[in-house]
Amino acid sequence: MQEIITALGRKVVEGRQLDMDEALSLLKVEKPDFMDLVAWANRIRLHFKGDMVDTCSLLNAKSGRCSEDCAFCAQSGHYPTKAETYPLVSIEEMVNTAKKAEKEGVSRFCLITSGRKPDKEEFNKILSAVRKIRKETGLNLDCSLGSLTQKQVNLLKEAGVTRYNHNLECAESYYNKIVTTHKYSDRLTTIEYLQKAGLSVCCGGIIGMGETPEQRIEFGFKLRELEIDCVPINILNPRPGTPLEKNDPLLPLEIIKTIAIYRFILPQSTIKVAGGREVNLRDFQSLAFLSGANGLITGGYLTTTGRTPEMDRHMIKDLGLTDN
């Protein structure tokens, strides 16, 4: 197994892509060779991405009341969850939250809204907030507002958005077990609009929803095919009231292995450890950044809390990495 890992690692560093069978072979890595996999993923990360960690803070600017039936989501209106619900917050709150994030040292700030897509009034309000944040901070701006038209994508770019999050969530072969109110192809259409406009695309998903390890590899290859710039890896933190509330959690080493294999598949993408990392990785959080990850969401998520930016900056510094 050591020889296989080394051969595949060298192949990636030399600029060649793994095929599906080669990536699947890495799933067979067991404990004796686990750190070899981690070490090569770290080498690949260093070779293509260096020591910089992409830090991002977000604001759940509109919560709950969502028409979609995503099985993992506490904000879905289909399930009896206790997630907080509120309409789109004020422009002032969006701007002030962005300024706070900048003071805390993050490099990116993302405005997120629940729902399939924003209505006209909401979208115009977000455009105004983006313009103001762009004017009053030095942050790189992201948005995650659901499905958009090409015109809306173009307007966001003109306002100052540089990256847009639109997760596919999982492999297409597993998608109908997670959501039925929209199609995989619907998500792909918005990604096409984003890339046509020249925006950086942030697109990943959630592991631990009941998919097989092989389906995680399938998903990684889809992201590679789409040439995704930034891949957030969320780890399911089951929300009470959702269909996935009783899912067994993934073991930390399985999560680390997934991150490492994704670095082999996606050597030039930002791989961002996102929701669920604190609960699922626990003491192994720092190992994620020595196994290929080079980004993180900090300061909390949509309906759950996270670590403070200060704690994460200490971790990044302790690893000999940099976040700015």
N, C-alpha and C positions, 0 to 999 in steps of 0.2 A: 504493500500500500504506500509506503514511503516513496518508492520509485515512481509510482503513478502520480502522486501528489506533486513531486518535484518536476516530473516531465510536463504535467499540465500547467504548473505555475510558470515554468520557463516559456512554455508556448504562449501564454497570455502576455508576459512581460515583453516578449519579442514582437507583439502586435498582432498575433493570430488569435482567432476565436475558437472557443471550445464548441464541439458539436454536442447534440443532446445526449448521446451515449456517454461521452466523456464527463459531462456534468452529472449525469445520474450515477456514474461510478463513484463520485465523491460522497454520495449518500452512504456508502458502505464503510466510510471511515469510522473506526471504533476508538476506544480510549487510548490504546497504545500509540496511535498515530494522530490523535486529535490535535495536539499542539503543532504538529507539522503542517496540518491544514491551516491552522490559525496563523502560523508564521508566514506561510506563503501568501495568504490573503493580505497580511500586513505589508509584505514586500510589494505586492501589486498595488495596494493603496498608496504606498510611498512613491512608487515609480510614476504613477499616473496623476496622483492628486496631492502629493506632498504632505505637509504637516498641518495644513489649514483645516479647521473644523467649522462647518457652516452652521451657525446658531440662529434659530428662528423662534420668535415669540408670536403668539396668536391671540386674537380677540374673537370670542363667540358673539358676534354682533347681532345675531337674531337666533333665538333658541326655541326648539320644539315646534310642534304643530306641523310636522313634515308629512306630506302626502305619500312618501315612498315607504316601502315595507322592508328596508334593509334589516336583516335579522339580528345584526349586532348592535343596532343603534337605539340609544335611549331617547333620542329626539323624534323617533317615528311616532306618528299619530295612530298607528295600528296597534300599539302595545301599551299595557297598563304600567308604565314606568312613572317614576317620581321626578323625572328630569324637569328642571326649571323651564318655564316657557315665558317668552317676552318678545315683543315686536322689535324691529330694527332700532338700535340705540341711536342717540343723537350724534350729529357730526362732531360736536364738542367732545363727547366721550371717546369716539374713535381716535380723534387727534390726541387727546390727553393720554390715552392708553399707549399710543405709539411713542409719544415723548418719554413716557415712563420706561418703555422697553429700551429705548435708545440710551437712557441714563444707566440702565442695568447692563449695558454692554453688548446687546445682541446685534447681529448684522442684518437680520431680516425681520420684517413684521408682516403678518398675514391677517386680513379681514375675512372672516368666515360667516356664512349665513346658512341656516337650515332651509330645507325646501328644494324642490326640483330646479327652480329658477327664480330669480327676483322679478317682481313686477316693475313697471316703468318708474313709479315713484321711488321705490327702494333703490333701483339701479342708479337713478340720477343723484340720489342722496349719497350713495357710495362713491360715485365719481367726484362729487364735491369734496368728500372727506379725503379721497386719495390725492386730489390736487393740493389740498391744504397740508396734508402730511408731507407730501413731496417738497412743498415750499418751506416748511418749518422744521424739517429734520433731514438728516443725511442717510436715512434708512433705505435699504432695498425693499421694495414693496411687493407683496404677494396678495392674491385674492383667491377665495374658494367660494364661489357663489352658485354652483350647480351648472346646469347646461346653459350655454349661451349661443347666440347667433354670431355670425362673422362680424356683423356691424358692432355688436356689443364688445366683442373681443378687441376690435380695432379702437373703440373708444377708451377702453381700459388702458391700452398701450399708450394712447395719446395723453391720457391723464397722468401717466407715470408708473403704472404697474409693469414690473419686469418679469414676474413669474406667476404662473397660475396653477393652482392645485386642482386636479380632477382625477381622483383615484379610480382605478378599475377594480380594486378590492381583492381579486383572486383570479385564478385561471378561468378561462371561458368555460371549461368543462365542468366547473363547480358553481358557476355564477347563478344558475337558476335555483340553487339551494339556498342562496343568500338574499336574492332580490328578484321579485317578479313584476314590479310596477314599471320597470323600464328595461330596455335591452342593452346587452353589451355593446352592440353597434351604436346605440345612442351616445354612449360615453366616448366611443372612438371618433364619432363625428365632431364633438367639441374639441377633442385633442387635435384633430385635423385642422380645425379653425385656428387654434392657438399656434400651431406650428406654421401655418400659412402666414400668420401675422408677425412671425418672428419672435414670439414670446418664449421664454424658457418654460418648459413643462415639468411640473412636479406631479408624478403619478406613481402610486404604489398601492399598498393594500394592507391587509390584516392577516397574520398567520395565527393558526390555532383555532380556526373556525370549524374544524372537522375535515378539512382537506387533507389529502395524503401528501407525504414528502415529495412524491413524484409530481403532484400538481403544483407544488411550490416551484419546482424546477420549470415546469411548463409556463408558469406565470413569469418567471425571470426571463425566459426566452422571448415571451411576448413583449416585455418591456424593452429588451434589446432590439427586437425587430422595429419597434416604434421609435427607437433612438431617444429614449426619455433621458432628460438632463438630471433630474433629481428624483430619487426613489425613496419615499418614506416607508419604513417597515414598522407597522404597528403590531403589537402583540395583544391578542384578545384579552381584555379585562372584562369578564362577563357582567353585563348590567342587569340587575333585577327587573323582571317583567318582560325581558326580550326572549325570543326563542332560543338563544344561545346561553341563557343564564346558568345552565348546569354543565356547560362544557368543561372538561378537565383541562387544567392549565398545562401548557408546554413546559418541559423541564428547561432550566437555563442553558444547559449545554446543547440542547437541540436548537434553541434560538441562536446561539453563537455559531453553531454549524451552518445554519441557514444563512446568516449574515456573511459568513466566510465564503460559502458557495456563490452567493449573489455577487461578491466582489470578483470572483473568477469569471462569472458570466457578464458582469457589467463593470469592466475595469475603469472606464472613464466617467461613470456617473457618480454624482453625489449620492451616497447611501446614508439615509438619515434615520436614526433610531427615534421612534416617535411614541405614540400612546401605548401605555401598558408596560413601559420599560422598567419603571420603578417596582411595580408589583411582581412582574414575572422574572426579571433578571436579578433583582435584589443585589447581593454583593458582587454580581458578575457584570454590573453596568460598565465598568471601566474596560473589561475585557472585550466588549463589543467594538471598541475603538482600536484594539490591537488585533482584531480579526476582520478588518476591512471597512468598518463604518467611518464616515468622516463628516457627519452632520447629526444634529439633534434638535428636537423641539424642547424648549425649556420654559419653565414657569407655569405649566398647567396645560390642560387640554380642553376639549369642548364641554364635557360634563363631569370631569374628574380633575383632581388636583395633581400637581407634579412637584418636582424639586425646584428650588429657587434658582434663578440665574447665577447667583453668587456661588452656590454649591457646585453647579455644573462647571463654572469657570475654574474653580479650584481643581476639579477632577481633570479638566483639560490640561491645566498647567502641570499637574502632578504626572500626567502621561508624557510630558515633554512636547505637547502639541500647542497650537495657537488658535485663537478664535477670532482674531482681527489682524 
